[in-house]
């Protein structure tokens, strides 16, 4: 009898050691570039001013930029190591404040230039998130999707190139793939995270539809007991979703959309001043798994509790190199998965 009780206690203890939840944060950090000139990427804006002054080819490249705001940034922004460190410090504050001050288990970043700057962010600011998921993409600006995690990755990351139809080559160069990283949860369940950064709204909406449909094919290949999360910058403005139903009617078979189901009173993650409108450009889709893990419906939220993230009007505040205030023009989002 004593041995039976002992076995029961050990069994219950083993069950209690399983993690009951896993949290995922998505954060578009808006142009997290290092200070070096990568010859195969259009990173001229994000270089130290001294580097620009000494290189006539960089100046000429900046002068060819059409939009005045971006041309001015390219010519005069001093993207120094000091400013990069300040931006990273602000990113760190936001990450650590999230999840009620506990920080997430997994972070999915968008707009990271390369492995070099991602490693610098981790080593100098986010050491606990020691595991990296990253593949150099083909975006001409060099902004990629990246993962930092407290949990070890299972296998190697994959970068899926979205098979856009009827897209000109010039547009293809302005797109990113879908980064797939996998984790094994404590009860051996497979967690598949798809890091997303879809074509920007100035591209035709049909390309965002194609990307969502491609996501459906990816999740459709998984086992029913797996749990999957597609998370990141979907670049679908509120008015576009209302007119085009890019998500509604297309994701119902495979996904839940927590921002639609459980955050109906939330304003969004980005603010567009010309239209005075909020949008959920950043969102998450959670697969309708038949396994033990599922979305905690109360967990989805916009992480915007720090004043350094916001303008006086409470809009997302981009990083300002002159004052070293602000972080990004996007607010991050967070959700938790729980084991039943």
N, C-alpha and C positions, 0 to 999 in steps of 0.2 A: 504493500500500500504506500509505504514511504517513497519507494522508487517511482511509483506512478505519479505521486504528487510532485516529486522533483522533476520528472520529465515534463509534466504539465507546466510547471513554473518556467523551465528552460524554454519550452515552446512559446509561451506567451511573451517571454523576454525577447526572443528572436523576432517575433512579430512586431514588437514595439520598436525594434531598431530600424525597421523599414521607414524610409522617408515617406511621410503622408502627403507631401505636396512638393511641387517644383515650380518656381517662379521664373517668368521670362519677361525681360524688358526690351523694348524696341526704341531706338533713339537715332533719328537722323541728325547727325552732329554738324551738318552744314559746312562742307569744305574743310575737313580735317586733313590739311596738307602738311608735309614736312617742309623744310626750308631749302631743299636741294632741287636743282633743275634736272628733271627726267626728260631726256631727249625724245622719247617716244610718246609723251603726253603733253597736253596743252595746260601746263601748270604755271604759265608765266606770271599770272596775277599773284600767286602765292610764293613769292621769293623775296629775300631781303632787298631793300631799295638799292643798296650798294651793288648788289649783283646785277640788277636791272640797268643801272647807270653805266656799268662797265661793259655791257654786252649790247651792241647795236641791233643784233638780230632779235633780241627780246623786245626792244623798243619798237622795232618795225612790226613785229607780230602783234603787239598791243595796239598799235595804230590801225591795224586792220580790223579790230573788233568793232562791230557795227553799233551796238547799243551803247549810248553815251555813258551810262552808269557803270557798265562793265569795263569800258575803255578807260575811264578815269581810275577805276580800281586797279586795273592792270598796270597803268603807268605810275601810280602814286602810292599804292598800298605798300607799307613796309612790313613784310611778313618775316619778322625777325624771330630768333630763337626765344627771345623774351616774350613776344606775343604768343608764339605757339605754346609755350609753357603755361602762360596765363589762361589760354583757352582750354588746355588740358586740365588745369586745376579746376576750372568752372564745370567742365564735364564730370570730373570726379565728384564734385559736391552734389551734382544732380543725381548721379548713379547711387551714391551712398545714402542719400536722403530718401530714395525710392523704397517701396515695399515697407513703409512705416519705419524707415530708418535701418532696416536690415539689409537693404540692397537685394538685387535679384540673384538667382542661381545662374542664369544664362542671360547674356546681353547680345542683342543683334543690332549692330551699327549699320547705318547707311552713310555714304559720302566719306569714306576713308581712302586716302590716296594709295597707300601701299602697305606691305608688311612691315616696312621699316618704321613708319609712324605709328602703326598699331602696336608694335612691340615696345616702342618708346612710351606710349600711353600706358600700356600694361606695367612695364617695369618701373616707371616713375610714379604711377598714380593708382593703379588697380592691381596690385600684386596678387591678391587673393583669387582673381579670375585668371589663373595661370594657363589655362588651356585655350589654344587658338584654333579657330577655323577660318581659313582664308585661302582664296585662290585669286591670283591676279586676273582681272577682267579685261575687256576689250573696249570699254568706254573711252572715247578720245580725250576726255578731260581727266581720266584716271581716277574717277570716284567709284569705289567698290563697296561691296557688302562684306561685313566682317563679323566674327563671333568671338567673344571672350566668355569663358565659362569656368565656374568652380568645379563642375563635373567633367570628368574626362570624356573625350569624344570616343565614339565607337566607330572604328574604321576611318577611312579617309573622306574628307569633304568632296562634294561634287559640285560643279558649276554647270547648270543646264542652260544652254543657249535657247532662247525662246524662238521657235520657228515662225517668225512673222511672215505673213503673206502680203505681197504687193507693197512692200516697204523698200524705198530707195536706199541705196548703199550709204548715202550721206546721213540718213536717219538712223540706220542700224548702228553707226558709230556713236550715236548719242543714246544708246540703250545699254542696259546691264542684263546679265543672266540671273537665274534663280539659284542661290547658294543652298545646297542641301547638306546639313550636318545631322549626325545621328548620335543618340545617347542610349545607354542601357540603364533603365531605372532599377531600383533596388530589388524589385520582384521579377526582374528579367524582361519586363515590358520594354519594347522598342519605342523610343520617342524620336520622331523625325521632325526637325525644324527646317522650314523653307524660309530663308531670308530673301525678302522681296524689295525691289526698287523699280517700279514699272515706269514706262515712258512718261515724261512730263506732260502736263495738260495742253501745252502748245502743239503737241503731236495729235493727230486725229484720234478720236475716242475708240475707233475700231481696233487700234493696236492694244489698248488696255483690255478690250473684250477678248482679243486673241490670247493675251497673257493669262487672264483669269481662266479661260478654257484650257490652256496648257497646264495650269496648276491642277485643274480637275483630273487631267490625264496622269499627272504625277502621283496624286494621292490615290487614284484609282488602282495603282499598281501595288499598293501596300496591302499587308494582311489586315483583316478586319479587327484583330485584337491590338494592332499597333495604334498609337496615338500620334497625330500629326498637328503641327501648328504652322500656318503660313503667316508671317508677321513682317511688317516693315512699312515702307512708304509706297502705297498703292497709287498715289497721284490721281485719285478720283475726286474732283471737287464735288461739293454737295449738290450744286445745281445740275451738274452732269449726271450724277447718279439719279436724280429725280427725273430727268428727261430721258435718259438712255437705259436705265435699269441694268447697269453693268454687272452689279452683284446680284440683285434680286432676280430670281428666276433662273440664274445660272449656277448658283452655288448650293441650291437646296438639297441636292442629292448627297453631297459629300460633307458640307461644312455648316458650322454655326458661325454667326457673325455677332460677337458679344456687344459691339458698339451699337448695333441695331436693336438687339434684344434687351440688353441690360443697362444701357447708358443713354436712354432716349432724351434725357434732360441735359446731357453733356453738350457743350458748345462745339467742341472739336479740338484738333491739335494744331491747326494753322489758321491764320487770319489774312484775308486778302483785302487790303485797304480800298482799292478802286471800287469794289462791289460791296464793301462793308459787310463781308460775309465770312463766317467760320466754316471749316470743312474738316472732316476726318480723312485727311490724306494718309495719316498713319493709322493702321488698323490691323486686326488679327482675325484669322479664320481658324477655327478649331475643328478637327475632323470628328465625324460622328462615329467614334470608335465603339466597338462591341466588347472591348476589354474592360479592365478594372479601373482605368484612368479616364477622367473626364474634366471638362472645364468647371471650375468653381464659379458659378454665375455672379457671386458677389465680389469677385476679385478684380474684375476688369475696371481700370481707371486710367485717367489722364494724370500723369505725374508732373504737376506744375505748382508745387507748394513753396518753392523758393523765390524770394523777391528778385534774385539775380537773373532769373529766367525771363522776367516779365518787364514790359514797359509800364509807365504809370497808368496806362489804360488796361493793363493786364493782358496785352497781346504778347505772343512769343517775341523775345528780344534777341536779335542776332548779336554775335560777338563784335564788340567795337574795339579795334586795336588802340585807339587813342586813349580810351578810358579803361580798357581791359575789363569792361563789364559786358554782361549778356553772355549767351551761350550759342543759341541756334534759333532759326526761324520756325522750328518745330518743337512742340512739346512731346516728350516720350509717352509711351503707353506701357502698361504692365498688366499681366494676367497670371493666374495660378491654375495649375492642374492638380487635382486631388485623386487619391486612390480610394476607391470605395471599399 
